Amino acid sequence: MGAHPPTTKAVPTTGEPGGGPTEGQSQNGLQAGLKNRHLSMIAIGGVIGAGLFVGSGAGISAAGPGILLSYALTGLLVVLVMRMLGEMAAASPTSGSFSAYADRALGRWAGFTIGWLYWFFWSVVLAVEATAAAAILTGWVPAVPQWAWALLVMVVLTGTNLISVGSFGEFEFWFAGIKVVAIVVFIVVGALAIFGLPPGGDPVGMANLTGHGGFLPNGPGAILSGMLLVVFSFMGSEIVTLAASESPNPVQAVRKAVNSVIWRIALFYIGSITVIVTLLPWNDPAVLKSPYVAVLKSLDIPYAGTVMDVVVLTAVLSCLNSGLYTASRMAFSLGQRGDAPKSFATVNKGGVPAVAIWASVAFGFIATIFSYTSKDTVFQFLLNSSGAVALFVWLVICVSQLRMRRIIERETPERLTVRMWLYPWLTYATIALIVFVIGYMFYDPDGREQMVLSVVAAVVVLAVGLFLDRRRPREVQAAAEAGQARPAERK
């Protein structure tokens, strides 16, 4: 697997006529090895990040029961952004997703910048999740050092991604399935307890929602502070639009994922957080530490801590698995467009971009080492400088959709099978809300450093993109302006 794989024939990535896939091959040259059940579970489980289990306590502590409004507003943003992304992805499925659309709609500099920032984000996530998984596993088997566990989970999941996209899909199917079942069971058990049915006691009523300082104990501004803490949890909803390009019917997969995003967010996020803040006081120290464990323990569920450790470990491994997949596919797309080394755009015999996977893993390994050797310096810098990428991605998707809608209507109107609601006004409103949240991060003491460093990272990548764009041959520039695919061989 470590050998240099053969270069595949370059094919169009934007869905133009003549760029159709061959049997067993997707439109971008990758293997169409993801089954419908894989994509369905990736779509459902993609919104359930490890941050929901691990980071929701900090959000509840910051906003009290009002964190429900933070999740609702952030969820609304995700629904609207996914609708826009779904419109573009259904018309032109590609592993580059929003990066490829930004390339065509806004210019090559935009696709380059957001693509590399997204790759950077997920490569850092690899280190975060590997470290989190290692911490849980070390608690179970302390004889094995934590760094060894981190290495082991990285190696195993790298292997599954290298074998075939089908093996990635199979692992993600079961990882996501466990997360979904766990959340549904948690909500059902919690709802029974809220109404005074076993395993609870008397009905709890509204006491924890309105008591202890009220529904907004820290003031209305805490809603926005809560949004800053929960944005990270929603990153991953867009993965299905990348994965769909490696399925036999990408348009149907995208349409299904986009249409179901509302109930997925309402059930998994709003539903489970409602259970937590209704059953327990928001300022209970146990809620800050681990809200899901705190609820289960309050209901005298045996082995609550161990059960949630298993669920969190599954969520972490799922995030690590999908993060490696996502980073490698974005690198592959950048390589196809000549915005990354052309070796990134090659695939091995299993139909996966092995070089792009190894490059992503290498960065993830380096970041993992820093998480142990320089946790409060280098690793903290990596975390902060990638922290606001989700907002940048959402903003670029919105702006790209404004132009891509006109391009699709002019060139291939029959492919406009998913439409953004109230276009263009709702798109403008979404852009305004995202810009407002970004502005608030500069104002908020807790979010300011993260936003400043993320902007610095974005400016550096943008500068590199503009510099490379000016150095490209004129014929390549002409192809970019025409919205055509740019194979790595033309670089």
C-alpha angles and dihedrals in degrees: 000000000000094000120102106269123222119268115254123222109271115245132184114275100196100065100253119161112277093035098090121140125257121231110298091007130101125224092268099050097263122121116270091226102138115103125213092256090053092053093044092054093041088054093047097040095039092080092051102080126175086251090072091063099033106031104035091086091065091051092050090049091051100046106018115212086339087079084089088070090048091054091044094052093044090045090052089053090051092049092052094043092047090051090055092045090047090054091056096038094051089052094046118011112200139155088239092060112171093006091059091045092050088049091057100035102040107017141278092281090062095050091046094049100045092040094055093042089053091048089049091050095052093042089057089046088059089063093044094051095041090053092047092049091048091052091055094044092048088055089057097040107022092173089075112071117242094241089056091054090049090051092047096052091046092051094046095049092042087056093052091050092049096051097061142312086253091063090050089050093049094051091046091048092060096038091051091043092057091049093050094048091047093051094046092049090047092052093046093048091045093048091052090051093048090058093046097255123133131317085034130058126222121001110274097211119186098317097112093042097052103022130071093055098331134273091306103033093164097043133260092291088068088071090068092042087053090051090057089055096048100042091086091056092062096052106111100051088105095056093091090064089058094043093047091071088067094056132087092245109029096165093056091046093052093046092050093048094048094048092051099046093093097059092040093058093040093051104038101035108023092034098051096040090050089056091051099049092041096051099039136036108260091230095054106126089224090061092057091049099046118340097189093050090046092056094047092048091049088057091049092243105170118243090006093158094050093046092052091045088058092048093046091047089052091049091049093049090047091052091047092048095048092040091058091046093048096046092049094049092050089050089048091053092047089052092051091053093048093250094114135031108303090235087071088067094060127097133207128230090281091059095248128122097250097176091051090049093050091048091052092045091049092056089045091052092050091049090048090054089052089051087066103032102035105017097150097040122027096018092046089051090052091050095048096043091054097037099095096041090104090063092046091051092050092048093051091048090054095048092044092052092056090062100030091058090061092045093050093046090051100043110023110009091162089069093060093100095139116049131193112240119252093358125225100007098057089047090054090048091051091050090051092051093049091048089049091053091048090050091049090053089061088051097044113084092216095049101037099085092046093050095045093051092044090052090049090052091048092049092050092050091044091052091052090048093050091047093052091044091058092051096053119108116262094246090057090049089051091052090050093052090049089055093239126147115268111210117211089244090071093058 
